[in-house]
């Protein structure tokens, strides 16, 4: 069971919302800093796109990972993030049911 209130609160932050969109659209950078899996987005890409230092990226990503919306895979000194489609779809379905859309 997902925590609708927690997810809504986490997504109310504009940066986290944009990071989630980035993950959904896989619109990362060029991966000049790492050579990770074909899918997913490296924390270095998020740092570059949003102009944030690593600690701020880690803070935002921990919030998204803790809700279950995002999966995190560490590889060496980098972390790669993947959208958890199942949780995102459940969140959207619950919103539609709650608001009778």
N, CA, C and O atoms as a Tinker XYZ file with bonds, in Angstrom:
   404  protein
     1  N      0.843000   -1.186000    0.000000    73     2
     2  CA     0.000000    0.000000    0.000000    64     1     3
     3  C      0.887000    1.247000    0.000000    63     2     4     5
     4  O      1.820000    1.357000    0.796000    81     3
     5  N      0.593000    2.156000   -0.874000    73     3     6
     6  CA     1.391000    3.375000   -0.953000    64     5     7
     7  C      0.829000    4.432000   -0.003000    63     6     8     9
     8  O     -0.351000    4.404000    0.346000    81     7
     9  N      1.675000    5.344000    0.402000    73     7    10
    10  CA     1.284000    6.432000    1.287000    64     9    11
    11  C      0.999000    7.665000    0.421000    63    10    12    13
    12  O      1.912000    8.400000    0.047000    81    11
    13  N     -0.269000    7.873000    0.116000    73    11    14
    14  CA    -0.677000    8.969000   -0.779000    64    13    15
    15  C     -0.234000   10.328000   -0.236000    63    14    16    17
    16  O      0.246000   11.176000   -0.988000    81    15
    17  N     -0.399000   10.529000    1.070000    73    15    18
    18  CA    -0.027000   11.823000    1.647000    64    17    19
    19  C      1.468000   12.071000    1.541000    63    18    20    21
    20  O      1.900000   13.176000    1.214000    81    19
    21  N      2.251000   11.047000    1.817000    73    19    22
    22  CA     3.715000   11.183000    1.753000    64    21    23
    23  C      4.169000   11.464000    0.323000    63    22    24    25
    24  O      4.993000   12.348000    0.090000    81    23
    25  N      3.633000   10.713000   -0.626000    73    23    26
    26  CA     4.004000   10.927000   -2.030000    64    25    27
    27  C      3.602000   12.329000   -2.474000    63    26    28    29
    28  O      4.385000   13.020000   -3.127000    81    27
    29  N      2.404000   12.750000   -2.132000    73    27    30
    30  CA     1.937000   14.092000   -2.521000    64    29    31
    31  C      2.830000   15.170000   -1.929000    63    30    32    33
    32  O      3.161000   16.149000   -2.598000    81    31
    33  N      3.222000   14.987000   -0.664000    73    31    34
    34  CA     4.103000   15.959000   -0.014000    64    33    35
    35  C      5.467000   16.001000   -0.705000    63    34    36    37
    36  O      6.004000   17.079000   -0.960000    81    35
    37  N      6.025000   14.827000   -1.007000    73    35    38
    38  CA     7.331000   14.767000   -1.664000    64    37    39
    39  C      7.262000   15.419000   -3.044000    63    38    40    41
    40  O      8.178000   16.143000   -3.435000    81    39
    41  N      6.181000   15.166000   -3.780000    73    39    42
    42  CA     6.054000   15.733000   -5.128000    64    41    43
    43  C      5.658000   17.209000   -5.132000    63    42    44    45
    44  O      5.672000   17.852000   -6.182000    81    43
    45  N      5.307000   17.748000   -3.968000    73    43    46
    46  CA     4.967000   19.173000   -3.907000    64    45    47
    47  C      6.205000   20.049000   -4.058000    63    46    48    49
    48  O      6.089000   21.243000   -4.336000    81    47
    49  N      7.382000   19.470000   -3.879000    73    47    50
    50  CA     8.622000   20.206000   -4.096000    64    49    51
    51  C      8.891000   20.264000   -5.597000    63    50    52    53
    52  O      8.968000   19.220000   -6.243000    81    51
    53  N      9.037000   21.461000   -6.165000    73    51    54
    54  CA     9.217000   21.582000   -7.617000    64    53    55
    55  C     10.450000   20.853000   -8.159000    63    54    56    57
    56  O     10.412000   20.321000   -9.269000    81    55
    57  N     11.528000   20.824000   -7.397000    73    55    58
    58  CA    12.741000   20.134000   -7.861000    64    57    59
    59  C     12.478000   18.637000   -7.949000    63    58    60    61
    60  O     12.807000   18.011000   -8.956000    81    59
    61  N     11.891000   18.057000   -6.910000    73    59    62
    62  CA    11.624000   16.620000   -6.928000    64    61    63
    63  C     10.630000   16.264000   -8.023000    63    62    64    65
    64  O     10.757000   15.219000   -8.661000    81    63
    65  N      9.650000   17.117000   -8.245000    73    63    66
    66  CA     8.682000   16.884000   -9.324000    64    65    67
    67  C      9.405000   16.861000  -10.677000    63    66    68    69
    68  O      9.141000   15.996000  -11.512000    81    67
    69  N     10.308000   17.808000  -10.884000    73    67    70
    70  CA    11.060000   17.869000  -12.146000    64    69    71
    71  C     12.024000   16.689000  -12.288000    63    70    72    73
    72  O     12.222000   16.172000  -13.388000    81    71
    73  N     12.615000   16.270000  -11.182000    73    71    74
    74  CA    13.492000   15.095000  -11.237000    64    73    75
    75  C     12.680000   13.868000  -11.635000    63    74    76    77
    76  O     13.136000   13.059000  -12.444000    81    75
    77  N     11.483000   13.723000  -11.074000    73    75    78
    78  CA    10.632000   12.589000  -11.434000    64    77    79
    79  C     10.267000   12.645000  -12.914000    63    78    80    81
    80  O     10.277000   11.616000  -13.590000    81    79
    81  N      9.948000   13.820000  -13.422000    73    79    82
    82  CA     9.676000   13.971000  -14.855000    64    81    83
    83  C     10.900000   13.591000  -15.683000    63    82    84    85
    84  O     10.776000   12.942000  -16.723000    81    83
    85  N     12.062000   13.989000  -15.228000    73    83    86
    86  CA    13.308000   13.650000  -15.921000    64    85    87
    87  C     13.468000   12.136000  -15.982000    63    86    88    89
    88  O     13.844000   11.590000  -17.020000    81    87
    89  N     13.186000   11.463000  -14.881000    73    87    90
    90  CA    13.291000   10.005000  -14.851000    64    89    91
    91  C     12.257000    9.355000  -15.762000    63    90    92    93
    92  O     12.568000    8.391000  -16.462000    81    91
    93  N     11.051000    9.862000  -15.761000    73    91    94
    94  CA     9.992000    9.306000  -16.612000    64    93    95
    95  C     10.357000    9.470000  -18.077000    63    94    96    97
    96  O     10.146000    8.564000  -18.883000    81    95
    97  N     10.900000   10.619000  -18.415000    73    95    98
    98  CA    11.233000   10.917000  -19.813000    64    97    99
    99  C     12.653000   10.495000  -20.195000    63    98   100   101
   100  O     13.036000   10.589000  -21.361000    81    99
   101  N     13.434000   10.030000  -19.215000    73    99   102
   102  CA    14.826000    9.633000  -19.459000    64   101   103
   103  C     15.593000   10.711000  -20.210000    63   102   104   105
   104  O     16.353000   10.412000  -21.131000    81   103
   105  N     15.393000   11.958000  -19.818000    73   103   106
   106  CA    16.034000   13.082000  -20.500000    64   105   107
   107  C     17.266000   13.531000  -19.729000    63   106   108   109
   108  O     17.343000   14.675000  -19.283000    81   107
   109  N     18.207000   12.647000  -19.575000    73   107   110
   110  CA    19.427000   12.967000  -18.846000    64   109   111
   111  C     20.442000   13.667000  -19.722000    63   110   112   113
   112  O     20.152000   14.054000  -20.854000    81   111
   113  N     21.630000   13.820000  -19.185000    73   111   114
   114  CA    22.716000   14.468000  -19.905000    64   113   115
   115  C     23.467000   13.492000  -20.775000    63   114   116   117
   116  O     22.918000   12.490000  -21.233000    81   115
   117  N     24.731000   13.795000  -20.996000    73   115   118
   118  CA    25.547000   12.986000  -21.891000    64   117   119
   119  C     26.375000   11.937000  -21.152000    63   118   120   121
   120  O     27.108000   11.179000  -21.788000    81   119
   121  N     26.278000   11.879000  -19.854000    73   119   122
   122  CA    27.031000   10.929000  -19.028000    64   121   123
   123  C     28.532000   11.099000  -19.201000    63   122   124   125
   124  O     29.264000   10.117000  -19.325000    81   123
   125  N     28.979000   12.320000  -19.208000    73   123   126
   126  CA    30.415000   12.570000  -19.308000    64   125   127
   127  C     31.143000   12.137000  -18.036000    63   126   128   129
   128  O     32.353000   11.910000  -18.052000    81   127
   129  N     30.400000   12.023000  -16.941000    73   127   130
   130  CA    31.034000   11.735000  -15.656000    64   129   131
   131  C     31.043000   10.260000  -15.300000    63   130   132   133
   132  O     31.770000    9.853000  -14.393000    81   131
   133  N     30.264000    9.462000  -15.981000    73   131   134
   134  CA    30.160000    8.053000  -15.586000    64   133   135
   135  C     29.770000    7.216000  -16.807000    63   134   136   137
   136  O     29.393000    7.748000  -17.852000    81   135
   137  N     29.869000    5.930000  -16.650000    73   135   138
   138  CA    29.488000    5.020000  -17.731000    64   137   139
   139  C     28.551000    3.970000  -17.151000    63   138   140   141
   140  O     28.943000    2.823000  -16.936000    81   139
   141  N     27.326000    4.370000  -16.905000    73   139   142
   142  CA    26.371000    3.497000  -16.245000    64   141   143
   143  C     25.470000    2.766000  -17.208000    63   142   144   145
   144  O     25.707000    2.753000  -18.416000    81   143
   145  N     24.431000    2.154000  -16.663000    73   143   146
   146  CA    23.490000    1.403000  -17.491000    64   145   147
   147  C     22.782000    2.298000  -18.503000    63   146   148   149
   148  O     22.684000    3.511000  -18.315000    81   147
   149  N     22.296000    1.693000  -19.565000    73   147   150
   150  CA    21.630000    2.452000  -20.626000    64   149   151
   151  C     20.386000    3.157000  -20.107000    63   150   152   153
   152  O     20.069000    4.270000  -20.526000    81   151
   153  N     19.687000    2.499000  -19.192000    73   151   154
   154  CA    18.495000    3.123000  -18.615000    64   153   155
   155  C     18.861000    3.702000  -17.265000    63   154   156   157
   156  O     19.914000    3.398000  -16.705000    81   155
   157  N     17.991000    4.526000  -16.759000    73   155   158
   158  CA    18.242000    5.140000  -15.466000    64   157   159
   159  C     19.048000    6.407000  -15.628000    63   158   160   161
   160  O     19.603000    6.685000  -16.691000    81   159
   161  N     19.098000    7.163000  -14.560000    73   159   162
   162  CA    19.813000    8.432000  -14.591000    64   161   163
   163  C     20.785000    8.462000  -13.424000    63   162   164   165
   164  O     20.434000    8.114000  -12.297000    81   163
   165  N     21.983000    8.873000  -13.703000    73   163   166
   166  CA    23.044000    8.951000  -12.713000    64   165   167
   167  C     22.881000   10.229000  -11.882000    63   166   168   169
   168  O     22.383000   11.244000  -12.367000    81   167
   169  N     23.314000   10.152000  -10.618000    73   167   170
   170  CA    23.218000   11.349000   -9.790000    64   169   171
   171  C     24.045000   12.497000  -10.365000    63   170   172   173
   172  O     23.714000   13.661000  -10.136000    81   171
   173  N     25.110000   12.196000  -11.104000    73   171   174
   174  CA    25.909000   13.270000  -11.708000    64   173   175
   175  C     25.108000   14.014000  -12.779000    63   174   176   177
   176  O     25.296000   15.215000  -12.972000    81   175
   177  N     24.219000   13.306000  -13.472000    73   175   178
   178  CA    23.376000   13.959000  -14.477000    64   177   179
   179  C     22.387000   14.912000  -13.814000    63   178   180   181
   180  O     22.136000   16.012000  -14.307000    81   179
   181  N     21.836000   14.473000  -12.695000    73   179   182
   182  CA    20.889000   15.323000  -11.962000    64   181   183
   183  C     21.612000   16.563000  -11.448000    63   182   184   185
   184  O     21.079000   17.671000  -11.503000    81   183
   185  N     22.835000   16.366000  -10.948000    73   183   186
   186  CA    23.635000   17.499000  -10.488000    64   185   187
   187  C     23.837000   18.507000  -11.615000    63   186   188   189
   188  O     23.694000   19.712000  -11.411000    81   187
   189  N     24.169000   18.009000  -12.801000    73   187   190
   190  CA    24.436000   18.893000  -13.945000    64   189   191
   191  C     23.177000   19.614000  -14.412000    63   190   192   193
   192  O     23.205000   20.819000  -14.658000    81   191
   193  N     22.081000   18.884000  -14.532000    73   191   194
   194  CA    20.836000   19.482000  -15.045000    64   193   195
   195  C     20.295000   20.548000  -14.099000    63   194   196   197
   196  O     19.832000   21.598000  -14.546000    81   195
   197  N     20.352000   20.283000  -12.790000    73   195   198
   198  CA    19.742000   21.193000  -11.819000    64   197   199
   199  C     20.741000   22.116000  -11.136000    63   198   200   201
   200  O     20.358000   22.944000  -10.310000    81   199
   201  N     22.021000   21.979000  -11.476000    73   199   202
   202  CA    23.031000   22.859000  -10.890000    64   201   203
   203  C     23.127000   22.711000   -9.376000    63   202   204   205
   204  O     23.338000   23.690000   -8.661000    81   203
   205  N     22.970000   21.476000   -8.892000    73   203   206
   206  CA    23.004000   21.222000   -7.455000    64   205   207
   207  C     24.266000   20.466000   -7.081000    63   206   208   209
   208  O     24.841000   19.744000   -7.895000    81   207
   209  N     24.687000   20.643000   -5.842000    73   207   210
   210  CA    25.800000   19.848000   -5.331000    64   209   211
   211  C     25.272000   18.459000   -4.964000    63   210   212   213
   212  O     24.066000   18.254000   -4.823000    81   211
   213  N     26.194000   17.520000   -4.813000    73   211   214
   214  CA    25.840000   16.125000   -4.594000    64   213   215
   215  C     24.968000   15.924000   -3.357000    63   214   216   217
   216  O     24.049000   15.106000   -3.383000    81   215
   217  N     25.236000   16.649000   -2.282000    73   215   218
   218  CA    24.457000   16.461000   -1.050000    64   217   219
   219  C     22.996000   16.856000   -1.234000    63   218   220   221
   220  O     22.108000   16.237000   -0.648000    81   219
   221  N     22.740000   17.878000   -2.041000    73   219   222
   222  CA    21.342000   18.289000   -2.305000    64   221   223
   223  C     20.634000   17.253000   -3.175000    63   222   224   225
   224  O     19.468000   16.936000   -2.943000    81   223
   225  N     21.335000   16.730000   -4.169000    73   223   226
   226  CA    20.767000   15.667000   -5.008000    64   225   227
   227  C     20.442000   14.465000   -4.133000    63   226   228   229
   228  O     19.362000   13.886000   -4.250000    81   227
   229  N     21.365000   14.088000   -3.261000    73   227   230
   230  CA    21.139000   12.939000   -2.376000    64   229   231
   231  C     19.914000   13.152000   -1.498000    63   230   232   233
   232  O     19.125000   12.229000   -1.297000    81   231
   233  N     19.753000   14.351000   -0.979000    73   231   234
   234  CA    18.598000   14.665000   -0.134000    64   233   235
   235  C     17.297000   14.467000   -0.914000    63   234   236   237
   236  O     16.384000   13.788000   -0.446000    81   235
   237  N     17.219000   15.061000   -2.101000    73   235   238
   238  CA    16.000000   14.953000   -2.915000    64   237   239
   239  C     15.735000   13.516000   -3.342000    63   238   240   241
   240  O     14.594000   13.054000   -3.327000    81   239
   241  N     16.797000   12.816000   -3.722000    73   239   242
   242  CA    16.612000   11.443000   -4.189000    64   241   243
   243  C     16.217000   10.514000   -3.048000    63   242   244   245
   244  O     15.460000    9.568000   -3.266000    81   243
   245  N     16.706000   10.756000   -1.852000    73   243   246
   246  CA    16.300000    9.943000   -0.698000    64   245   247
   247  C     14.801000   10.087000   -0.469000    63   246   248   249
   248  O     14.118000    9.105000   -0.179000    81   247
   249  N     14.300000   11.279000   -0.597000    73   247   250
   250  CA    12.862000   11.506000   -0.432000    64   249   251
   251  C     12.064000   10.722000   -1.476000    63   250   252   253
   252  O     11.059000   10.092000   -1.144000    81   251
   253  N     12.504000   10.758000   -2.724000    73   251   254
   254  CA    11.804000   10.034000   -3.790000    64   253   255
   255  C     11.934000    8.520000   -3.622000    63   254   256   257
   256  O     10.976000    7.783000   -3.856000    81   255
   257  N     13.101000    8.065000   -3.221000    73   255   258
   258  CA    13.313000    6.628000   -3.011000    64   257   259
   259  C     12.469000    6.138000   -1.836000    63   258   260   261
   260  O     11.876000    5.061000   -1.908000    81   259
   261  N     12.411000    6.913000   -0.761000    73   259   262
   262  CA    11.648000    6.510000    0.431000    64   261   263
   263  C     10.153000    6.360000    0.156000    63   262   264   265
   264  O      9.476000    5.592000    0.840000    81   263
   265  N      9.633000    7.075000   -0.828000    73   263   266
   266  CA     8.211000    6.935000   -1.173000    64   265   267
   267  C      7.958000    5.698000   -2.029000    63   266   268   269
   268  O      6.823000    5.234000   -2.139000    81   267
   269  N      9.024000    5.166000   -2.636000    73   267   270
   270  CA     8.879000    4.030000   -3.532000    64   269   271
   271  C      8.717000    4.432000   -4.987000    63   270   272   273
   272  O      8.652000    3.565000   -5.859000    81   271
   273  N      8.652000    5.721000   -5.268000    73   271   274
   274  CA     8.495000    6.188000   -6.647000    64   273   275
   275  C      9.739000    5.925000   -7.489000    63   274   276   277
   276  O      9.657000    5.778000   -8.709000    81   275
   277  N     10.889000    5.868000   -6.823000    73   275   278
   278  CA    12.169000    5.736000   -7.514000    64   277   279
   279  C     12.958000    4.600000   -6.877000    63   278   280   281
   280  O     12.945000    4.418000   -5.660000    81   279
   281  N     13.650000    3.833000   -7.733000    73   279   282
   282  CA    14.569000    2.797000   -7.276000    64   281   283
   283  C     15.982000    3.321000   -7.450000    63   282   284   285
   284  O     16.284000    4.037000   -8.404000    81   283
   285  N     16.839000    2.954000   -6.515000    73   283   286
   286  CA    18.233000    3.409000   -6.517000    64   285   287
   287  C     19.149000    2.201000   -6.638000    63   286   288   289
   288  O     18.993000    1.206000   -5.930000    81   287
   289  N     20.116000    2.310000   -7.561000    73   287   290
   290  CA    21.091000    1.232000   -7.740000    64   289   291
   291  C     22.488000    1.843000   -7.637000    63   290   292   293
   292  O     22.903000    2.590000   -8.523000    81   291
   293  N     23.216000    1.528000   -6.557000    73   291   294
   294  CA    24.586000    2.031000   -6.447000    64   293   295
   295  C     25.524000    1.243000   -7.358000    63   294   296   297
   296  O     25.409000    0.025000   -7.489000    81   295
   297  N     26.443000    1.955000   -7.977000    73   295   298
   298  CA    27.447000    1.317000   -8.838000    64   297   299
   299  C     28.725000    2.132000   -8.722000    63   298   300   301
   300  O     28.845000    3.217000   -9.291000    81   299
   301  N     29.679000    1.584000   -7.971000    73   299   302
   302  CA    30.900000    2.340000   -7.722000    64   301   303
   303  C     30.588000    3.562000   -6.881000    63   302   304   305
   304  O     29.860000    3.478000   -5.892000    81   303
   305  N     31.148000    4.707000   -7.282000    73   303   306
   306  CA    30.884000    5.927000   -6.520000    64   305   307
   307  C     29.606000    6.635000   -6.974000    63   306   308   309
   308  O     29.234000    7.658000   -6.398000    81   307
   309  N     28.936000    6.112000   -7.986000    73   307   310
   310  CA    27.729000    6.732000   -8.505000    64   309   311
   311  C     26.489000    5.951000   -8.091000    63   310   312   313
   312  O     26.561000    4.775000   -7.733000    81   311
   313  N     25.364000    6.627000   -8.148000    73   311   314
   314  CA    24.074000    5.975000   -7.939000    64   313   315
   315  C     23.229000    6.237000   -9.174000    63   314   316   317
   316  O     23.248000    7.328000   -9.745000    81   315
   317  N     22.493000    5.222000   -9.569000    73   315   318
   318  CA    21.609000    5.326000  -10.731000    64   317   319
   319  C     20.183000    5.191000  -10.242000    63   318   320   321
   320  O     19.885000    4.390000   -9.356000    81   319
   321  N     19.317000    5.980000  -10.826000    73   319   322
   322  CA    17.927000    6.039000  -10.390000    64   321   323
   323  C     17.007000    5.638000  -11.527000    63   322   324   325
   324  O     17.217000    5.992000  -12.687000    81   323
   325  N     15.985000    4.889000  -11.157000    73   323   326
   326  CA    15.012000    4.376000  -12.103000    64   325   327
   327  C     13.613000    4.647000  -11.565000    63   326   328   329
   328  O     13.377000    4.539000  -10.362000    81   327
   329  N     12.705000    4.991000  -12.435000    73   327   330
   330  CA    11.315000    5.186000  -12.025000    64   329   331
   331  C     10.714000    3.834000  -11.644000    63   330   332   333
   332  O     10.979000    2.827000  -12.301000    81   331
   333  N      9.925000    3.815000  -10.609000    73   331   334
   334  CA     9.192000    2.618000  -10.226000    64   333   335
   335  C      7.784000    2.780000  -10.793000    63   334   336   337
   336  O      6.900000    3.340000  -10.144000    81   335
   337  N      7.590000    2.283000  -12.011000    73   335   338
   338  CA     6.326000    2.501000  -12.721000    64   337   339
   339  C      5.127000    1.964000  -11.958000    63   338   340   341
   340  O      4.052000    2.563000  -11.986000    81   339
   341  N      5.304000    0.850000  -11.284000    73   339   342
   342  CA     4.190000    0.239000  -10.553000    64   341   343
   343  C      3.657000    1.185000   -9.470000    63   342   344   345
   344  O      2.446000    1.362000   -9.342000    81   343
   345  N      4.548000    1.780000   -8.705000    73   343   346
   346  CA     4.132000    2.703000   -7.649000    64   345   347
   347  C      3.538000    3.974000   -8.249000    63   346   348   349
   348  O      2.526000    4.475000   -7.760000    81   347
   349  N      4.156000    4.497000   -9.301000    73   347   350
   350  CA     3.636000    5.704000   -9.941000    64   349   351
   351  C      2.244000    5.464000  -10.509000    63   350   352   353
   352  O      1.360000    6.309000  -10.362000    81   351
   353  N      2.042000    4.323000  -11.154000    73   351   354
   354  CA     0.722000    4.003000  -11.704000    64   353   355
   355  C     -0.314000    3.841000  -10.594000    63   354   356   357
   356  O     -1.453000    4.284000  -10.739000    81   355
   357  N      0.075000    3.211000   -9.492000    73   355   358
   358  CA    -0.856000    3.049000   -8.371000    64   357   359
   359  C     -1.239000    4.412000   -7.792000    63   358   360   361
   360  O     -2.399000    4.641000   -7.449000    81   359
   361  N     -0.268000    5.308000   -7.685000    73   359   362
   362  CA    -0.522000    6.663000   -7.186000    64   361   363
   363  C     -1.521000    7.389000   -8.094000    63   362   364   365
   364  O     -2.466000    8.014000   -7.612000    81   363
   365  N     -1.307000    7.301000   -9.397000    73   363   366
   366  CA    -2.203000    7.956000  -10.356000    64   365   367
   367  C     -3.606000    7.342000  -10.287000    63   366   368   369
   368  O     -4.599000    8.069000  -10.290000    81   367
   369  N     -3.691000    6.005000  -10.223000    73   367   370
   370  CA    -4.999000    5.339000  -10.118000    64   369   371
   371  C     -5.734000    5.777000   -8.855000    63   370   372   373
   372  O     -6.940000    6.024000   -8.883000    81   371
   373  N     -4.998000    5.870000   -7.745000    73   371   374
   374  CA    -5.618000    6.285000   -6.481000    64   373   375
   375  C     -6.101000    7.717000   -6.576000    63   374   376   377
   376  O     -7.187000    8.033000   -6.088000    81   375
   377  N     -5.326000    8.585000   -7.189000    73   375   378
   378  CA    -5.762000    9.984000   -7.386000    64   377   379
   379  C     -7.050000   10.023000   -8.211000    63   378   380   381
   380  O     -7.995000   10.733000   -7.867000    81   379
   381  N     -7.078000    9.258000   -9.296000    73   379   382
   382  CA    -8.270000    9.226000  -10.148000    64   381   383
   383  C     -9.483000    8.719000   -9.370000    63   382   384   385
   384  O    -10.581000    9.255000   -9.518000    81   383
   385  N     -9.294000    7.701000   -8.552000    73   383   386
   386  CA   -10.404000    7.149000   -7.766000    64   385   387
   387  C    -10.849000    8.154000   -6.698000    63   386   388   389
   388  O    -12.047000    8.360000   -6.503000    81   387
   389  N     -9.906000    8.769000   -6.018000    73   387   390
   390  CA   -10.241000    9.716000   -4.955000    64   389   391
   391  C    -11.000000   10.930000   -5.493000    63   390   392   393
   392  O    -11.920000   11.438000   -4.851000    81   391
   393  N    -10.603000   11.383000   -6.675000    73   391   394
   394  CA   -11.230000   12.560000   -7.265000    64   393   395
   395  C    -12.306000   12.212000   -8.282000    63   394   396   397
   396  O    -12.867000   13.094000   -8.933000    81   395
   397  N    -12.590000   10.922000   -8.413000    73   395   398
   398  CA   -13.645000   10.407000   -9.291000    64   397   399
   399  C    -13.514000   10.929000  -10.724000    63   398   400   401
   400  O    -14.461000   11.453000  -11.310000    81   399
   401  N    -12.316000   10.767000  -11.256000    73   399   402
   402  CA   -12.041000   11.208000  -12.631000    64   401   403
   403  C    -12.254000   10.071000  -13.605000    63   402   404
   404  O    -12.073000   10.247000  -14.810000    81   403
